[in-house]
Amino acid sequence: MLTLDTNIAKINKVGVATAKKLQRLNIKIVRDLLTYYPFRYADYSQKVPIANLNPGMTVNVQGTIDFIQNKRSFRQKMIVTEALINDGGGQLKVVWFNQPFIGKNLKIGDQVSFGGTIQGGFLGLEMIAPEYEKIGSSKLAHTTGLAPIYHVTANLTNKQLRFLIKSVIASAAQLTDTLPEAIKSKCQLLDLADAISNIHFPRSGEMLGQARRRLQFEELFLAQLQAQVARLKVKSQKSKAIKFFKEETARFVQRLPFKLTAAQKKAAWEIIKDIGKHQPMSRLLEGDVGSGKTVTAAIAMFNAALNKRQSVMLVPTEILANQHYDTLCKFFTNSEIKIGLYTRSRKKINQKPVTRDEEQGKTNKNHNSLFIIHHSDIVVGTHALLQEGIKFRDLALAIIDEQHRFGVEQRQALRQKSGQPEFTPHLLSMTATPIPRSLAQVIYGDLDLSIIDELPAGRKPIATWLVPEFKRPSAYDFIKREILAGRQAFVICPLINPADNLGVKSVIEEHKKLNEHIFPELKIAYLHGRLKPK
């Protein structure tokens, strides 16, 4: 009997090779397979006679194969499989590319069900690369109704994944339903097993909607519970209150080469009030790029330094760490505040104002590997700061930039480096992701929220344009004009290297395309997180 913890290699018809493919999707046990959800569905619920087909229709067509053959394309670069389907009322041409095995699997006279989109060809209507399955004793699973589409990996098809999930779907009954019966009844939610079954193999569009609603509700419900537990935990902890130096802060703000906006002042005051308490602050500072989040956070760091306590700013990349370090050095040029930089390639901590001298870390006699950042008032660093053995003399304020790049465990690890276990540092997270207030309060229920919703004077607002695919050449023309005018352009891709079947762009292939075909006369470089710092 299969259990939720049964290794996938023990599932019927899963060999070593298939198990390795599934592991690339982080599917290792039956539970992983059940909770590997589709990202979309192909709607083959409409069964249409061939005589009633029109271009653009996504349908299910069933009929008999009158003709099928494999042949090489005109330039001999690929094998084309062509078939003619007859349902008694008309014929339909079906075509596949580079799948010669289909010509061997299907024979003249076979009764076959197809799912796909109708296109107009030179000689009439046709289906290109549809899903198919023989009509027999087993129930049709791939070409009728709502067919689930999953993210797959090389040499693993959606048909294989559906078959495997179908073979273990009964095990969904073993899953622990986390929602209380009273909540399910009040909110009219499906049981977890029913939701899992219908998210993979929906009995109807209505049941798919109910399955999604149940799983979405559970996700938000558990997130809220986790947030409330985290908030209660923080409330039970103590922190050192950071006294507000009003006059010194006013002089610091006056020395800045720009004026703070009303939104910055409001956010800064909310932070100052929070860090002045003996209960740890947990606040999210949200603002668009260029809205002035860094200087708002610097006001809090300034007051921590005047209290003879330390602040740390954790950032996801070394490039960003260097940028923030240089910015803070400029802010504190005329002060005695010592600023440090700590990354994997540059473990340099200041002893003197705005200089890059190496920290004389205090080494604990009983723990030779323990390195205490002692002299710096403010330290900017990457994940390197989270490694074991790194401690602070008296960390009172922890700031995390691009907080979505860090998990709960990493934020907690940073808070545990205060140097004084009985006190928890105040925490300020920052994000440039424009999240509506109501949604932010759901996602980050353990954090209070400050929003900088205006740009500094003279700063142009960011213009965002959605360009349809057919206007891509016009977008390239615009980019080229801007570059020739002395400006720069960035193309952001979701992946570094190409990935089979995902249908998304990668840095490597996009760089090659732009360099060789779109802008061969321009200088084009690429940058990603796997490159070594230089």
N, C-alpha and C positions, 0 to 999 in steps of 0.2 A: 504493500500500500504506500502510495506517495504521501509524504508529509510536506509541510511548508519549507522545511529545512533540507529536503532531499536534494542532493547534488544533481544538476541538470544532466550530467553525463549518464545518469541512471534512468533517464526518461526514455521510453521506447523510441527507437529510430534516431537517437542522438548519439553519434559517435564522438570520438576524440576531436576530429576536425571541426564538427559543428559546435561542440562545446567550447572550443577555442574562439570561434567566431562570436558566440554569444557572450563570452567573457569580455570581448572587446567592447560590448555594450553594457558592461558591468552587470550582466545576468549570470549569476553563479548557482542559485538555488531556485526551487519552485516559486517561492515568495517573490523573488525578483522578476520572474516571468509574468506572474499575475499582475504585478504593479508596474509593468512596462507598458504605459498607455499609448494609444495611437495619438498622432498629432493632427490628423485630419481623416476624412472619410470620403470614399468614392461612392456616389449615389447611383447604384444600379437597380433601384427599386422599381423603375419604370420598364416593364417588358413591352417592347413595341414590335409589331410585324414589320418585316423589311419594306413592304410597300408603303408604309406610313413614315419612314425615316426622313429626317431633314438634317442638313449640316448643322453642327453645333450641339446636337442632342447627345447627352450622356445617358446611355441606356443599357438594358440587357437584351440581347438578341439570341435566340435559340434556333438551331436548324441542323441540317445534315450537310456534311462536307461532300461537295460534288467534284472538287478538284483541289489538289495541293502539290506543290513542288518547291524544291530549293534551287536557286540559281544565283550566279554571280552577277553583281551589278555591272553597269556599262564599263566602268573603269577597273573592274576586277578587285576592288578594295574591300568589298563586304559581300556576305551571303544574304540574299533576300529570300524569305519564305513567303509565298503567295498562296492563298486559298480562296475558293468560292463557296459561299454558304447559301443554302436553299431552305427556305421555311415553307415551301409550297405556294407562296404568294409572290415571291421575288428572289433575286440573288444579290448577295453583298460580297464585295471583295475585302479580304482581310490580309494585312501585310505585317511581317515582323522583320527586323534587321539583326543580322549577326546572332541568330538563335537557331542554327540548323537542326538542333535536336527536336524542335517542334515538328519539323517535316517528318521525323521518324516516330514521334509520339502519336500524331494524328494521322488517320487513314481515311481514304474515301469510304463514305458510308457511315462514319462515326457520327453519333448524335452529340453535339457540343453546345455548351452555353458560353456566351462571350459577354464581357463587360468592358465598355470603353466609350469613346466619343466619336461621333460620326463626322467625317470630313468629306469635302467635295474633291474628287480626283478628276483626271483628264477624261476618264471613261465612265464616270459616274461616282456614286457614293462609295466610301470605303472606311474601314477601321484600321488605324495604325497602331501596332503593338498593343492590342487589347489583352486583358486577362482572359484566361479560358479554363474550362474544366469539362471533362466528359460527363454527359448525363447518364447516370446509372443508379445503382441501388443507394449510394450514399447521398446525403443531403448536400445541395450546392452551398458552398461556403465562401466562394471568392468572386462570383460574378452576379449575384443577386442581392437585393437589399442594400444596406449600408456597409460597404466593405472597409474595414479599418486599414489605414495606411500608417506604418511605423517608420521611424528613423532606423535604417538598417546599415549594415557594413558590407565590405567587399565579399562577394560570393555568398551572401545570405539574402534571400528574397523575402518579400512580404508574404508570399504564399507559404514558404517554410515556417515563418514566424507565426502566422495564423494557425497552421496545422499544430504546431507545438503548444500554443496557448490553448487551443481547443482541447488538446489531449489532457491538460491539467486543470481546466476551468472548474471542474467539480471540487478541486481542493480549496477553492475560494471559501467554501463553507467553514474551513478550519481557521480562517482569519478572525482575530479578536475585533469585535465591533467596539470602537472607542466611544461612540456616542451613546449617552443614556437613552433608555427607551422613552422617557418622558419628553426629551428634546426631539427625538425622531417623530413621535406622535404629534407633538405640537406644531412642528415645522413640516409635517407630511413628507418625511424623507424615507428613501428606500433603505432596506437593510444593506449592510456592506457587501455581502455575497451577491445580492441582486444587482447592486451598482457595478461591481467588478464584471459580472457576466454581461451586462448591457453596455458597458463602456467598450468592451472588446467585440461583442457580437449583438448589437442592438436589435431588439425585436421590432422596433419601429422608431420613427423620428421622435415621437413623444417619450418613449422609454430612454432613448439616448439623452434627451434633455433632462430627464429626471436623474439619470446616472451622473451626468456632469454636475448637476445642482448638488447632489449628495456629496460627491467627492470634493467639490469646491468648498462647500459648507464645512466639511470636516477639516480641510486644510486651514481655513481661516479660524475655525474654532480652536484647533490645537495651537495655532500661532498666537491667538489671544491668551490662551492659558499659559503658554510659555512666557509671553510678555508680562503677564500679571505676576507669575512666580518670580521672574527676574526683578520686577519692580518692588515686590515685597522683600526680596532678598536684599536689595540695595537699601531699602528703608530701615532694615535691621542693622545696617553697617554704620560706622562712624568715619568721618573725614575731618581734616583740619580746615577750619574756616579761614578763608583768605580775606583779610581786611582790605577794604576799598580805600585807596589813597586818592581822594578826590582832587586835590590841588595838583599833585604830581601827574595824575592822569590827564587833567586838563592841559597842562603844559606839554605833555607827550603828544596829545592830539593836535595842539596848535603848531607843533614842529613838523607835522606831516606835510608833504608837498601837495596835499589835496584836502578838500573838505569832506567830512563824513556825511553821508546821506541820512535822512530821517530814519530810514529803515535800518541802517547800520547802527545808529545810536540806540534805537529801540532794542535791537537784538543784543547789542553789547550790554545794555543795562539789565536785560533779562538774565544774561550769563553772570554778570557781576553780582546780582542778587542771589543767584543760586550758589555760587562758590563762596559766598559769605556765610553759608550755613554749615552746621556740623553734620549734616546729612549729605552724602555724595550726590553731586549733580549728575543727571543722565539726560542730556539734551542733544537734539539734532538741529544743526544749523543748515538751512536749505537756501540756496541762492544760485542764480545762473552764473555761468562763467563770466568773470569780470565784474561781478556785483560787489566784491569787496569782502569776501568771507575771511580771508587771511588776516587783514588788518583788524577785523572785528575780534578774531581769536587772539590776535597779538595784544589787544588791550587787556584781556584776561591774563595772558602770560606775563605781561608787564607788571601787573599787580601781584602775581604770584612771586615774581623775582624780588619785588620790594618787600615782600614778607619773608625773604630769605629761603624761599622754597622753589622747587624745580618744576619745570613743565617739559613735556615731550610732545612732539608732533610726529605721528606715524603716517607714512605715505607708502603707496604700493610700488613705486619704482625709484631707481637711483636718479634718473633724470629729474623727476619731480622733487626729490629730496634736495638736490642741488639748487633747483629753482627757488624752493621755499627758504633754503638757507640764505641764499643771496638776498632775497626779499627782506627777511628778518634782519640781516646785517645792516641793510639800508635804514630800516625803521629805527634801529637802536644804535645808530652811528654815534650819537652824542650822549650815550649813557654808559654806565659801568657794567651793564648786563653782558654776561659771557654766553656766547652762542656756540653750540657744537653740532657736528655732522657725523653720523654713524651709519655706514652702509657696509655691505660685504667687501667691497673693493676699497673703501676708504674709512678706516677706523680712526678718524681724527676728531678730537674734542678740544674745544677752546679752553685756554687758561687766561687769555687776555681778551679785551673787548675787540670784537670783529676781526680777529686773526685766527689762523688755522694751526694752532700749536697742538701737539699731542697731549691727551689727558694722562696725568700721572696716577692712574686708577689705584684706589686703595685695595690691596689684596688681603683678604681675611686669612689670618694665620692658620686657621683650622680647615680652610677650603681654598686651596691654592688656585683653583680655577675660577673663583668668584671675582668678578671685575666690577667695582663700584664706580659709577660715573659721579665724581665728587665735586669737581670745580664748576662745571657748566650750570648756568641758570636755566637755559633752554637748549634742548637737544632735538634736532631734526634727524629722523632715521627711517630705515625700511624694516622689513621683516627681520633683519639681522638683530634688531634690538630685542626680539622676542626669544632668542635662543637662551638656553639655560646658562647660568653663570653671570648674566648681566643684571645688575641692580643699580638703583639710584640712591643717592644720599638721603633725599627727602622729597620724593615725587608727590606733588599735590594736585597737578592738573595734567590729564592725558587728553590729547586731541588727535582724532583720527580723520584724515582727509580721504575722500572717496570711500566712505565707510562701507559701501556695498562690496568692496574688494576684500573685506576682512570679515571673518566669521565671529560668532559669539565667543568661541573658545579663545580666539586670538585677542579679542577685546578684554576678556577676563584675564588672560595671561599678562597683558600689559598692566592691568590694575594691580596685579600681585607683585609688581616690581618696585613698590613704593619705598622699600628700605625700612619701613616700619609696619610690620604685619597687622598691628592693631588698627591702622588707619587705611581707608580706601581712597584713592585719588578721585577727584572730580573727573567726569568724562564728558567731552564734547565731541560729537561726531559731525562731520561736514559732508555735504553732497551737493553736486550741481545738477542732479537728476530732478527735473521739474515734476514733483509729486503733489497732486492736490492735497490740501490739508486733511480732508476727511479720509482719504486713502492712506496717507502717511500715519495717521493716528491708528489705523487698523494694522498696517504692516509693522510699524515701530511703536507698538503699544507701550513698550517699557521706556520710551523716551519722550520728554517734553519737546515741543517744537517751536523753533524760531525761524521766521522766513524773511529774507532780504528780497523784497519784491520791486526794487528800483535800482537803476544803474547810476554810477557816479556821473556828475555833470561832465558833459563833453564826450561821454562814452556812447558810441553809436549802438542802438539796439541790434540784437542778433536777428537776422532775417532767415527764416527757414522755408525752403521751397521743396515741394514734392514733384519730381520730374518723371512723367511716364516714360516707359521704355522706348516708345517710338520717337521721343524727343531727346534721346541720349546724344545723338550727334550735335544738337544745339547746345547741350550742356558742355560737351567737350570744346566746342567753339568758344563758349563763355570762359571756360577755364584757361584756354590758351591765350585769350585776349588779356586776362588778368595777369598771367605769368609774364607776358611780353611787356606789360606795364610796370614790371618790377615787383610784383607780388608773388606769393606762394600759394600752393594748393595741397591739400591732404586728401587722400582717398582711404577711407577706413573700411577694412574687411573683417568679417567675423572669425575667419580662420587664418592660420599661418600657412599651412600646407593644404593642397587639395584633398578633399575627402569624397570617396565614392558615394553616390546616391543621395547626398545631402542637398545638392542643388544650390549651394551658397558659394560665394566667391572667397578666394583665399589670397593672402598677400603675395605669395610667390607667383601664382598664375596671373594675377591682375597686374603685377609689376612687369612681367614679361609681355603681356598684351599691350600695355600702355607704352612701354619702352620700344617695342618693335613695330607696332602697327598704328597706334593713335598719335603719340608725340615723339617720333624717332629723333627729332631735332632738339628736344629738350633734355635737360639733365634730370633723371628720375632715380631716386634712391628708395630703399625700403627700410623699415624699422619695425622690430617686434621684440617681444619679451625674451626670446631665446638667444638674442645676440649678446655677446660679451661686452660689458662696459669698456669704453676706450677713454 
